[in-house]
Amino acid sequence: MRKPLSVLELQRVSYVNSLMNHIHENTDDLYESLMDGELSQARHTAEELLIILRDVADSLDESLNSH
């Protein structure tokens, strides 16, 4: 039997799930915009995804550098 997750682990899981939901929503929006030929909206969504992914990469760099 697995031991229960700590509060910190539960927060991490919640954050990762929220982050991935946000990324998936944006990729779905990007797909729809591209398929509908809404290039301005597609560009906007792509920029939002870049911001999210840059933030993730930066936080991973910070975590790796602190260990």
C-alpha positions as a Markdown table, in Angstrom:
| # | Residue | x | y | z |
|---|---|---|---|---|
| 1 | Met | 0.0 | 0.0 | 0.0 |
| 2 | Arg | 1.3 | 3.5 | -0.9 |
| 3 | Lys | 1.8 | 6.0 | 1.8 |
| 4 | Pro | -0.4 | 9.1 | 1.6 |
| 5 | Leu | 1.0 | 12.2 | -0.2 |
| 6 | Ser | 2.3 | 15.0 | 2.0 |
| 7 | Val | 0.7 | 18.4 | 1.8 |
| 8 | Leu | 3.7 | 19.6 | -0.3 |
| 9 | Glu | 3.4 | 16.7 | -2.7 |
| 10 | Leu | -0.4 | 17.4 | -3.0 |
| 11 | Gln | 0.3 | 21.0 | -3.8 |
| 12 | Arg | 2.9 | 20.0 | -6.5 |
| 13 | Val | 0.4 | 17.6 | -8.1 |
| 14 | Ser | -2.3 | 20.2 | -8.1 |
| 15 | Tyr | 0.0 | 22.8 | -9.6 |
| 16 | Val | 1.2 | 20.3 | -12.4 |
| 17 | Asn | -2.4 | 19.3 | -13.2 |
| 18 | Ser | -3.5 | 23.0 | -13.4 |
| 19 | Leu | -0.5 | 23.9 | -15.5 |
| 20 | Met | -1.1 | 21.0 | -17.9 |
| 21 | Asn | -4.8 | 21.9 | -18.2 |
| 22 | His | -3.9 | 25.4 | -19.0 |
| 23 | Ile | -1.4 | 24.2 | -21.7 |
| 24 | His | -4.0 | 21.8 | -23.2 |
| 25 | Glu | -6.7 | 24.5 | -23.3 |
| 26 | Asn | -4.3 | 26.8 | -25.2 |
| 27 | Thr | -3.2 | 24.0 | -27.6 |
| 28 | Asp | -6.8 | 23.2 | -28.3 |
| 29 | Asp | -7.6 | 26.9 | -28.9 |
| 30 | Leu | -4.5 | 27.1 | -31.2 |
| 31 | Tyr | -5.7 | 24.1 | -33.2 |
| 32 | Glu | -9.2 | 25.5 | -33.6 |
| 33 | Ser | -7.9 | 29.0 | -34.6 |
| 34 | Leu | -5.6 | 27.4 | -37.2 |
| 35 | Met | -8.3 | 25.2 | -38.6 |
| 36 | Asp | -10.7 | 28.1 | -38.8 |
| 37 | Gly | -8.1 | 30.3 | -40.5 |
| 38 | Glu | -8.2 | 32.8 | -37.6 |
| 39 | Leu | -4.5 | 33.7 | -37.9 |
| 40 | Ser | -4.6 | 36.7 | -35.5 |
| 41 | Gln | -6.1 | 34.6 | -32.8 |
| 42 | Ala | -3.7 | 31.7 | -33.5 |
| 43 | Arg | -0.8 | 34.1 | -33.2 |
| 44 | His | -2.2 | 35.4 | -29.8 |
| 45 | Thr | -2.6 | 31.9 | -28.5 |
| 46 | Ala | 0.9 | 30.8 | -29.7 |
| 47 | Glu | 2.3 | 33.8 | -27.8 |
| 48 | Glu | 0.5 | 32.8 | -24.7 |
| 49 | Leu | 1.8 | 29.3 | -24.9 |
| 50 | Leu | 5.4 | 30.7 | -25.4 |
| 51 | Ile | 5.0 | 32.7 | -22.2 |
| 52 | Ile | 3.7 | 29.7 | -20.2 |
| 53 | Leu | 6.5 | 27.4 | -21.5 |
| 54 | Arg | 9.2 | 30.0 | -20.9 |
| 55 | Asp | 8.0 | 30.4 | -17.3 |
| 56 | Val | 8.1 | 26.6 | -16.9 |
| 57 | Ala | 11.6 | 26.4 | -18.4 |
| 58 | Asp | 12.8 | 29.3 | -16.2 |
| 59 | Ser | 11.4 | 27.7 | -13.0 |
| 60 | Leu | 13.1 | 24.4 | -13.9 |
| 61 | Asp | 16.4 | 26.2 | -14.4 |
| 62 | Glu | 16.0 | 27.8 | -11.0 |
| 63 | Ser | 15.2 | 24.5 | -9.4 |
| 64 | Leu | 18.1 | 22.7 | -11.1 |
| 65 | Asn | 20.5 | 25.5 | -10.1 |
| 66 | Ser | 19.4 | 25.4 | -6.5 |
| 67 | His | 20.3 | 21.7 | -6.0 |
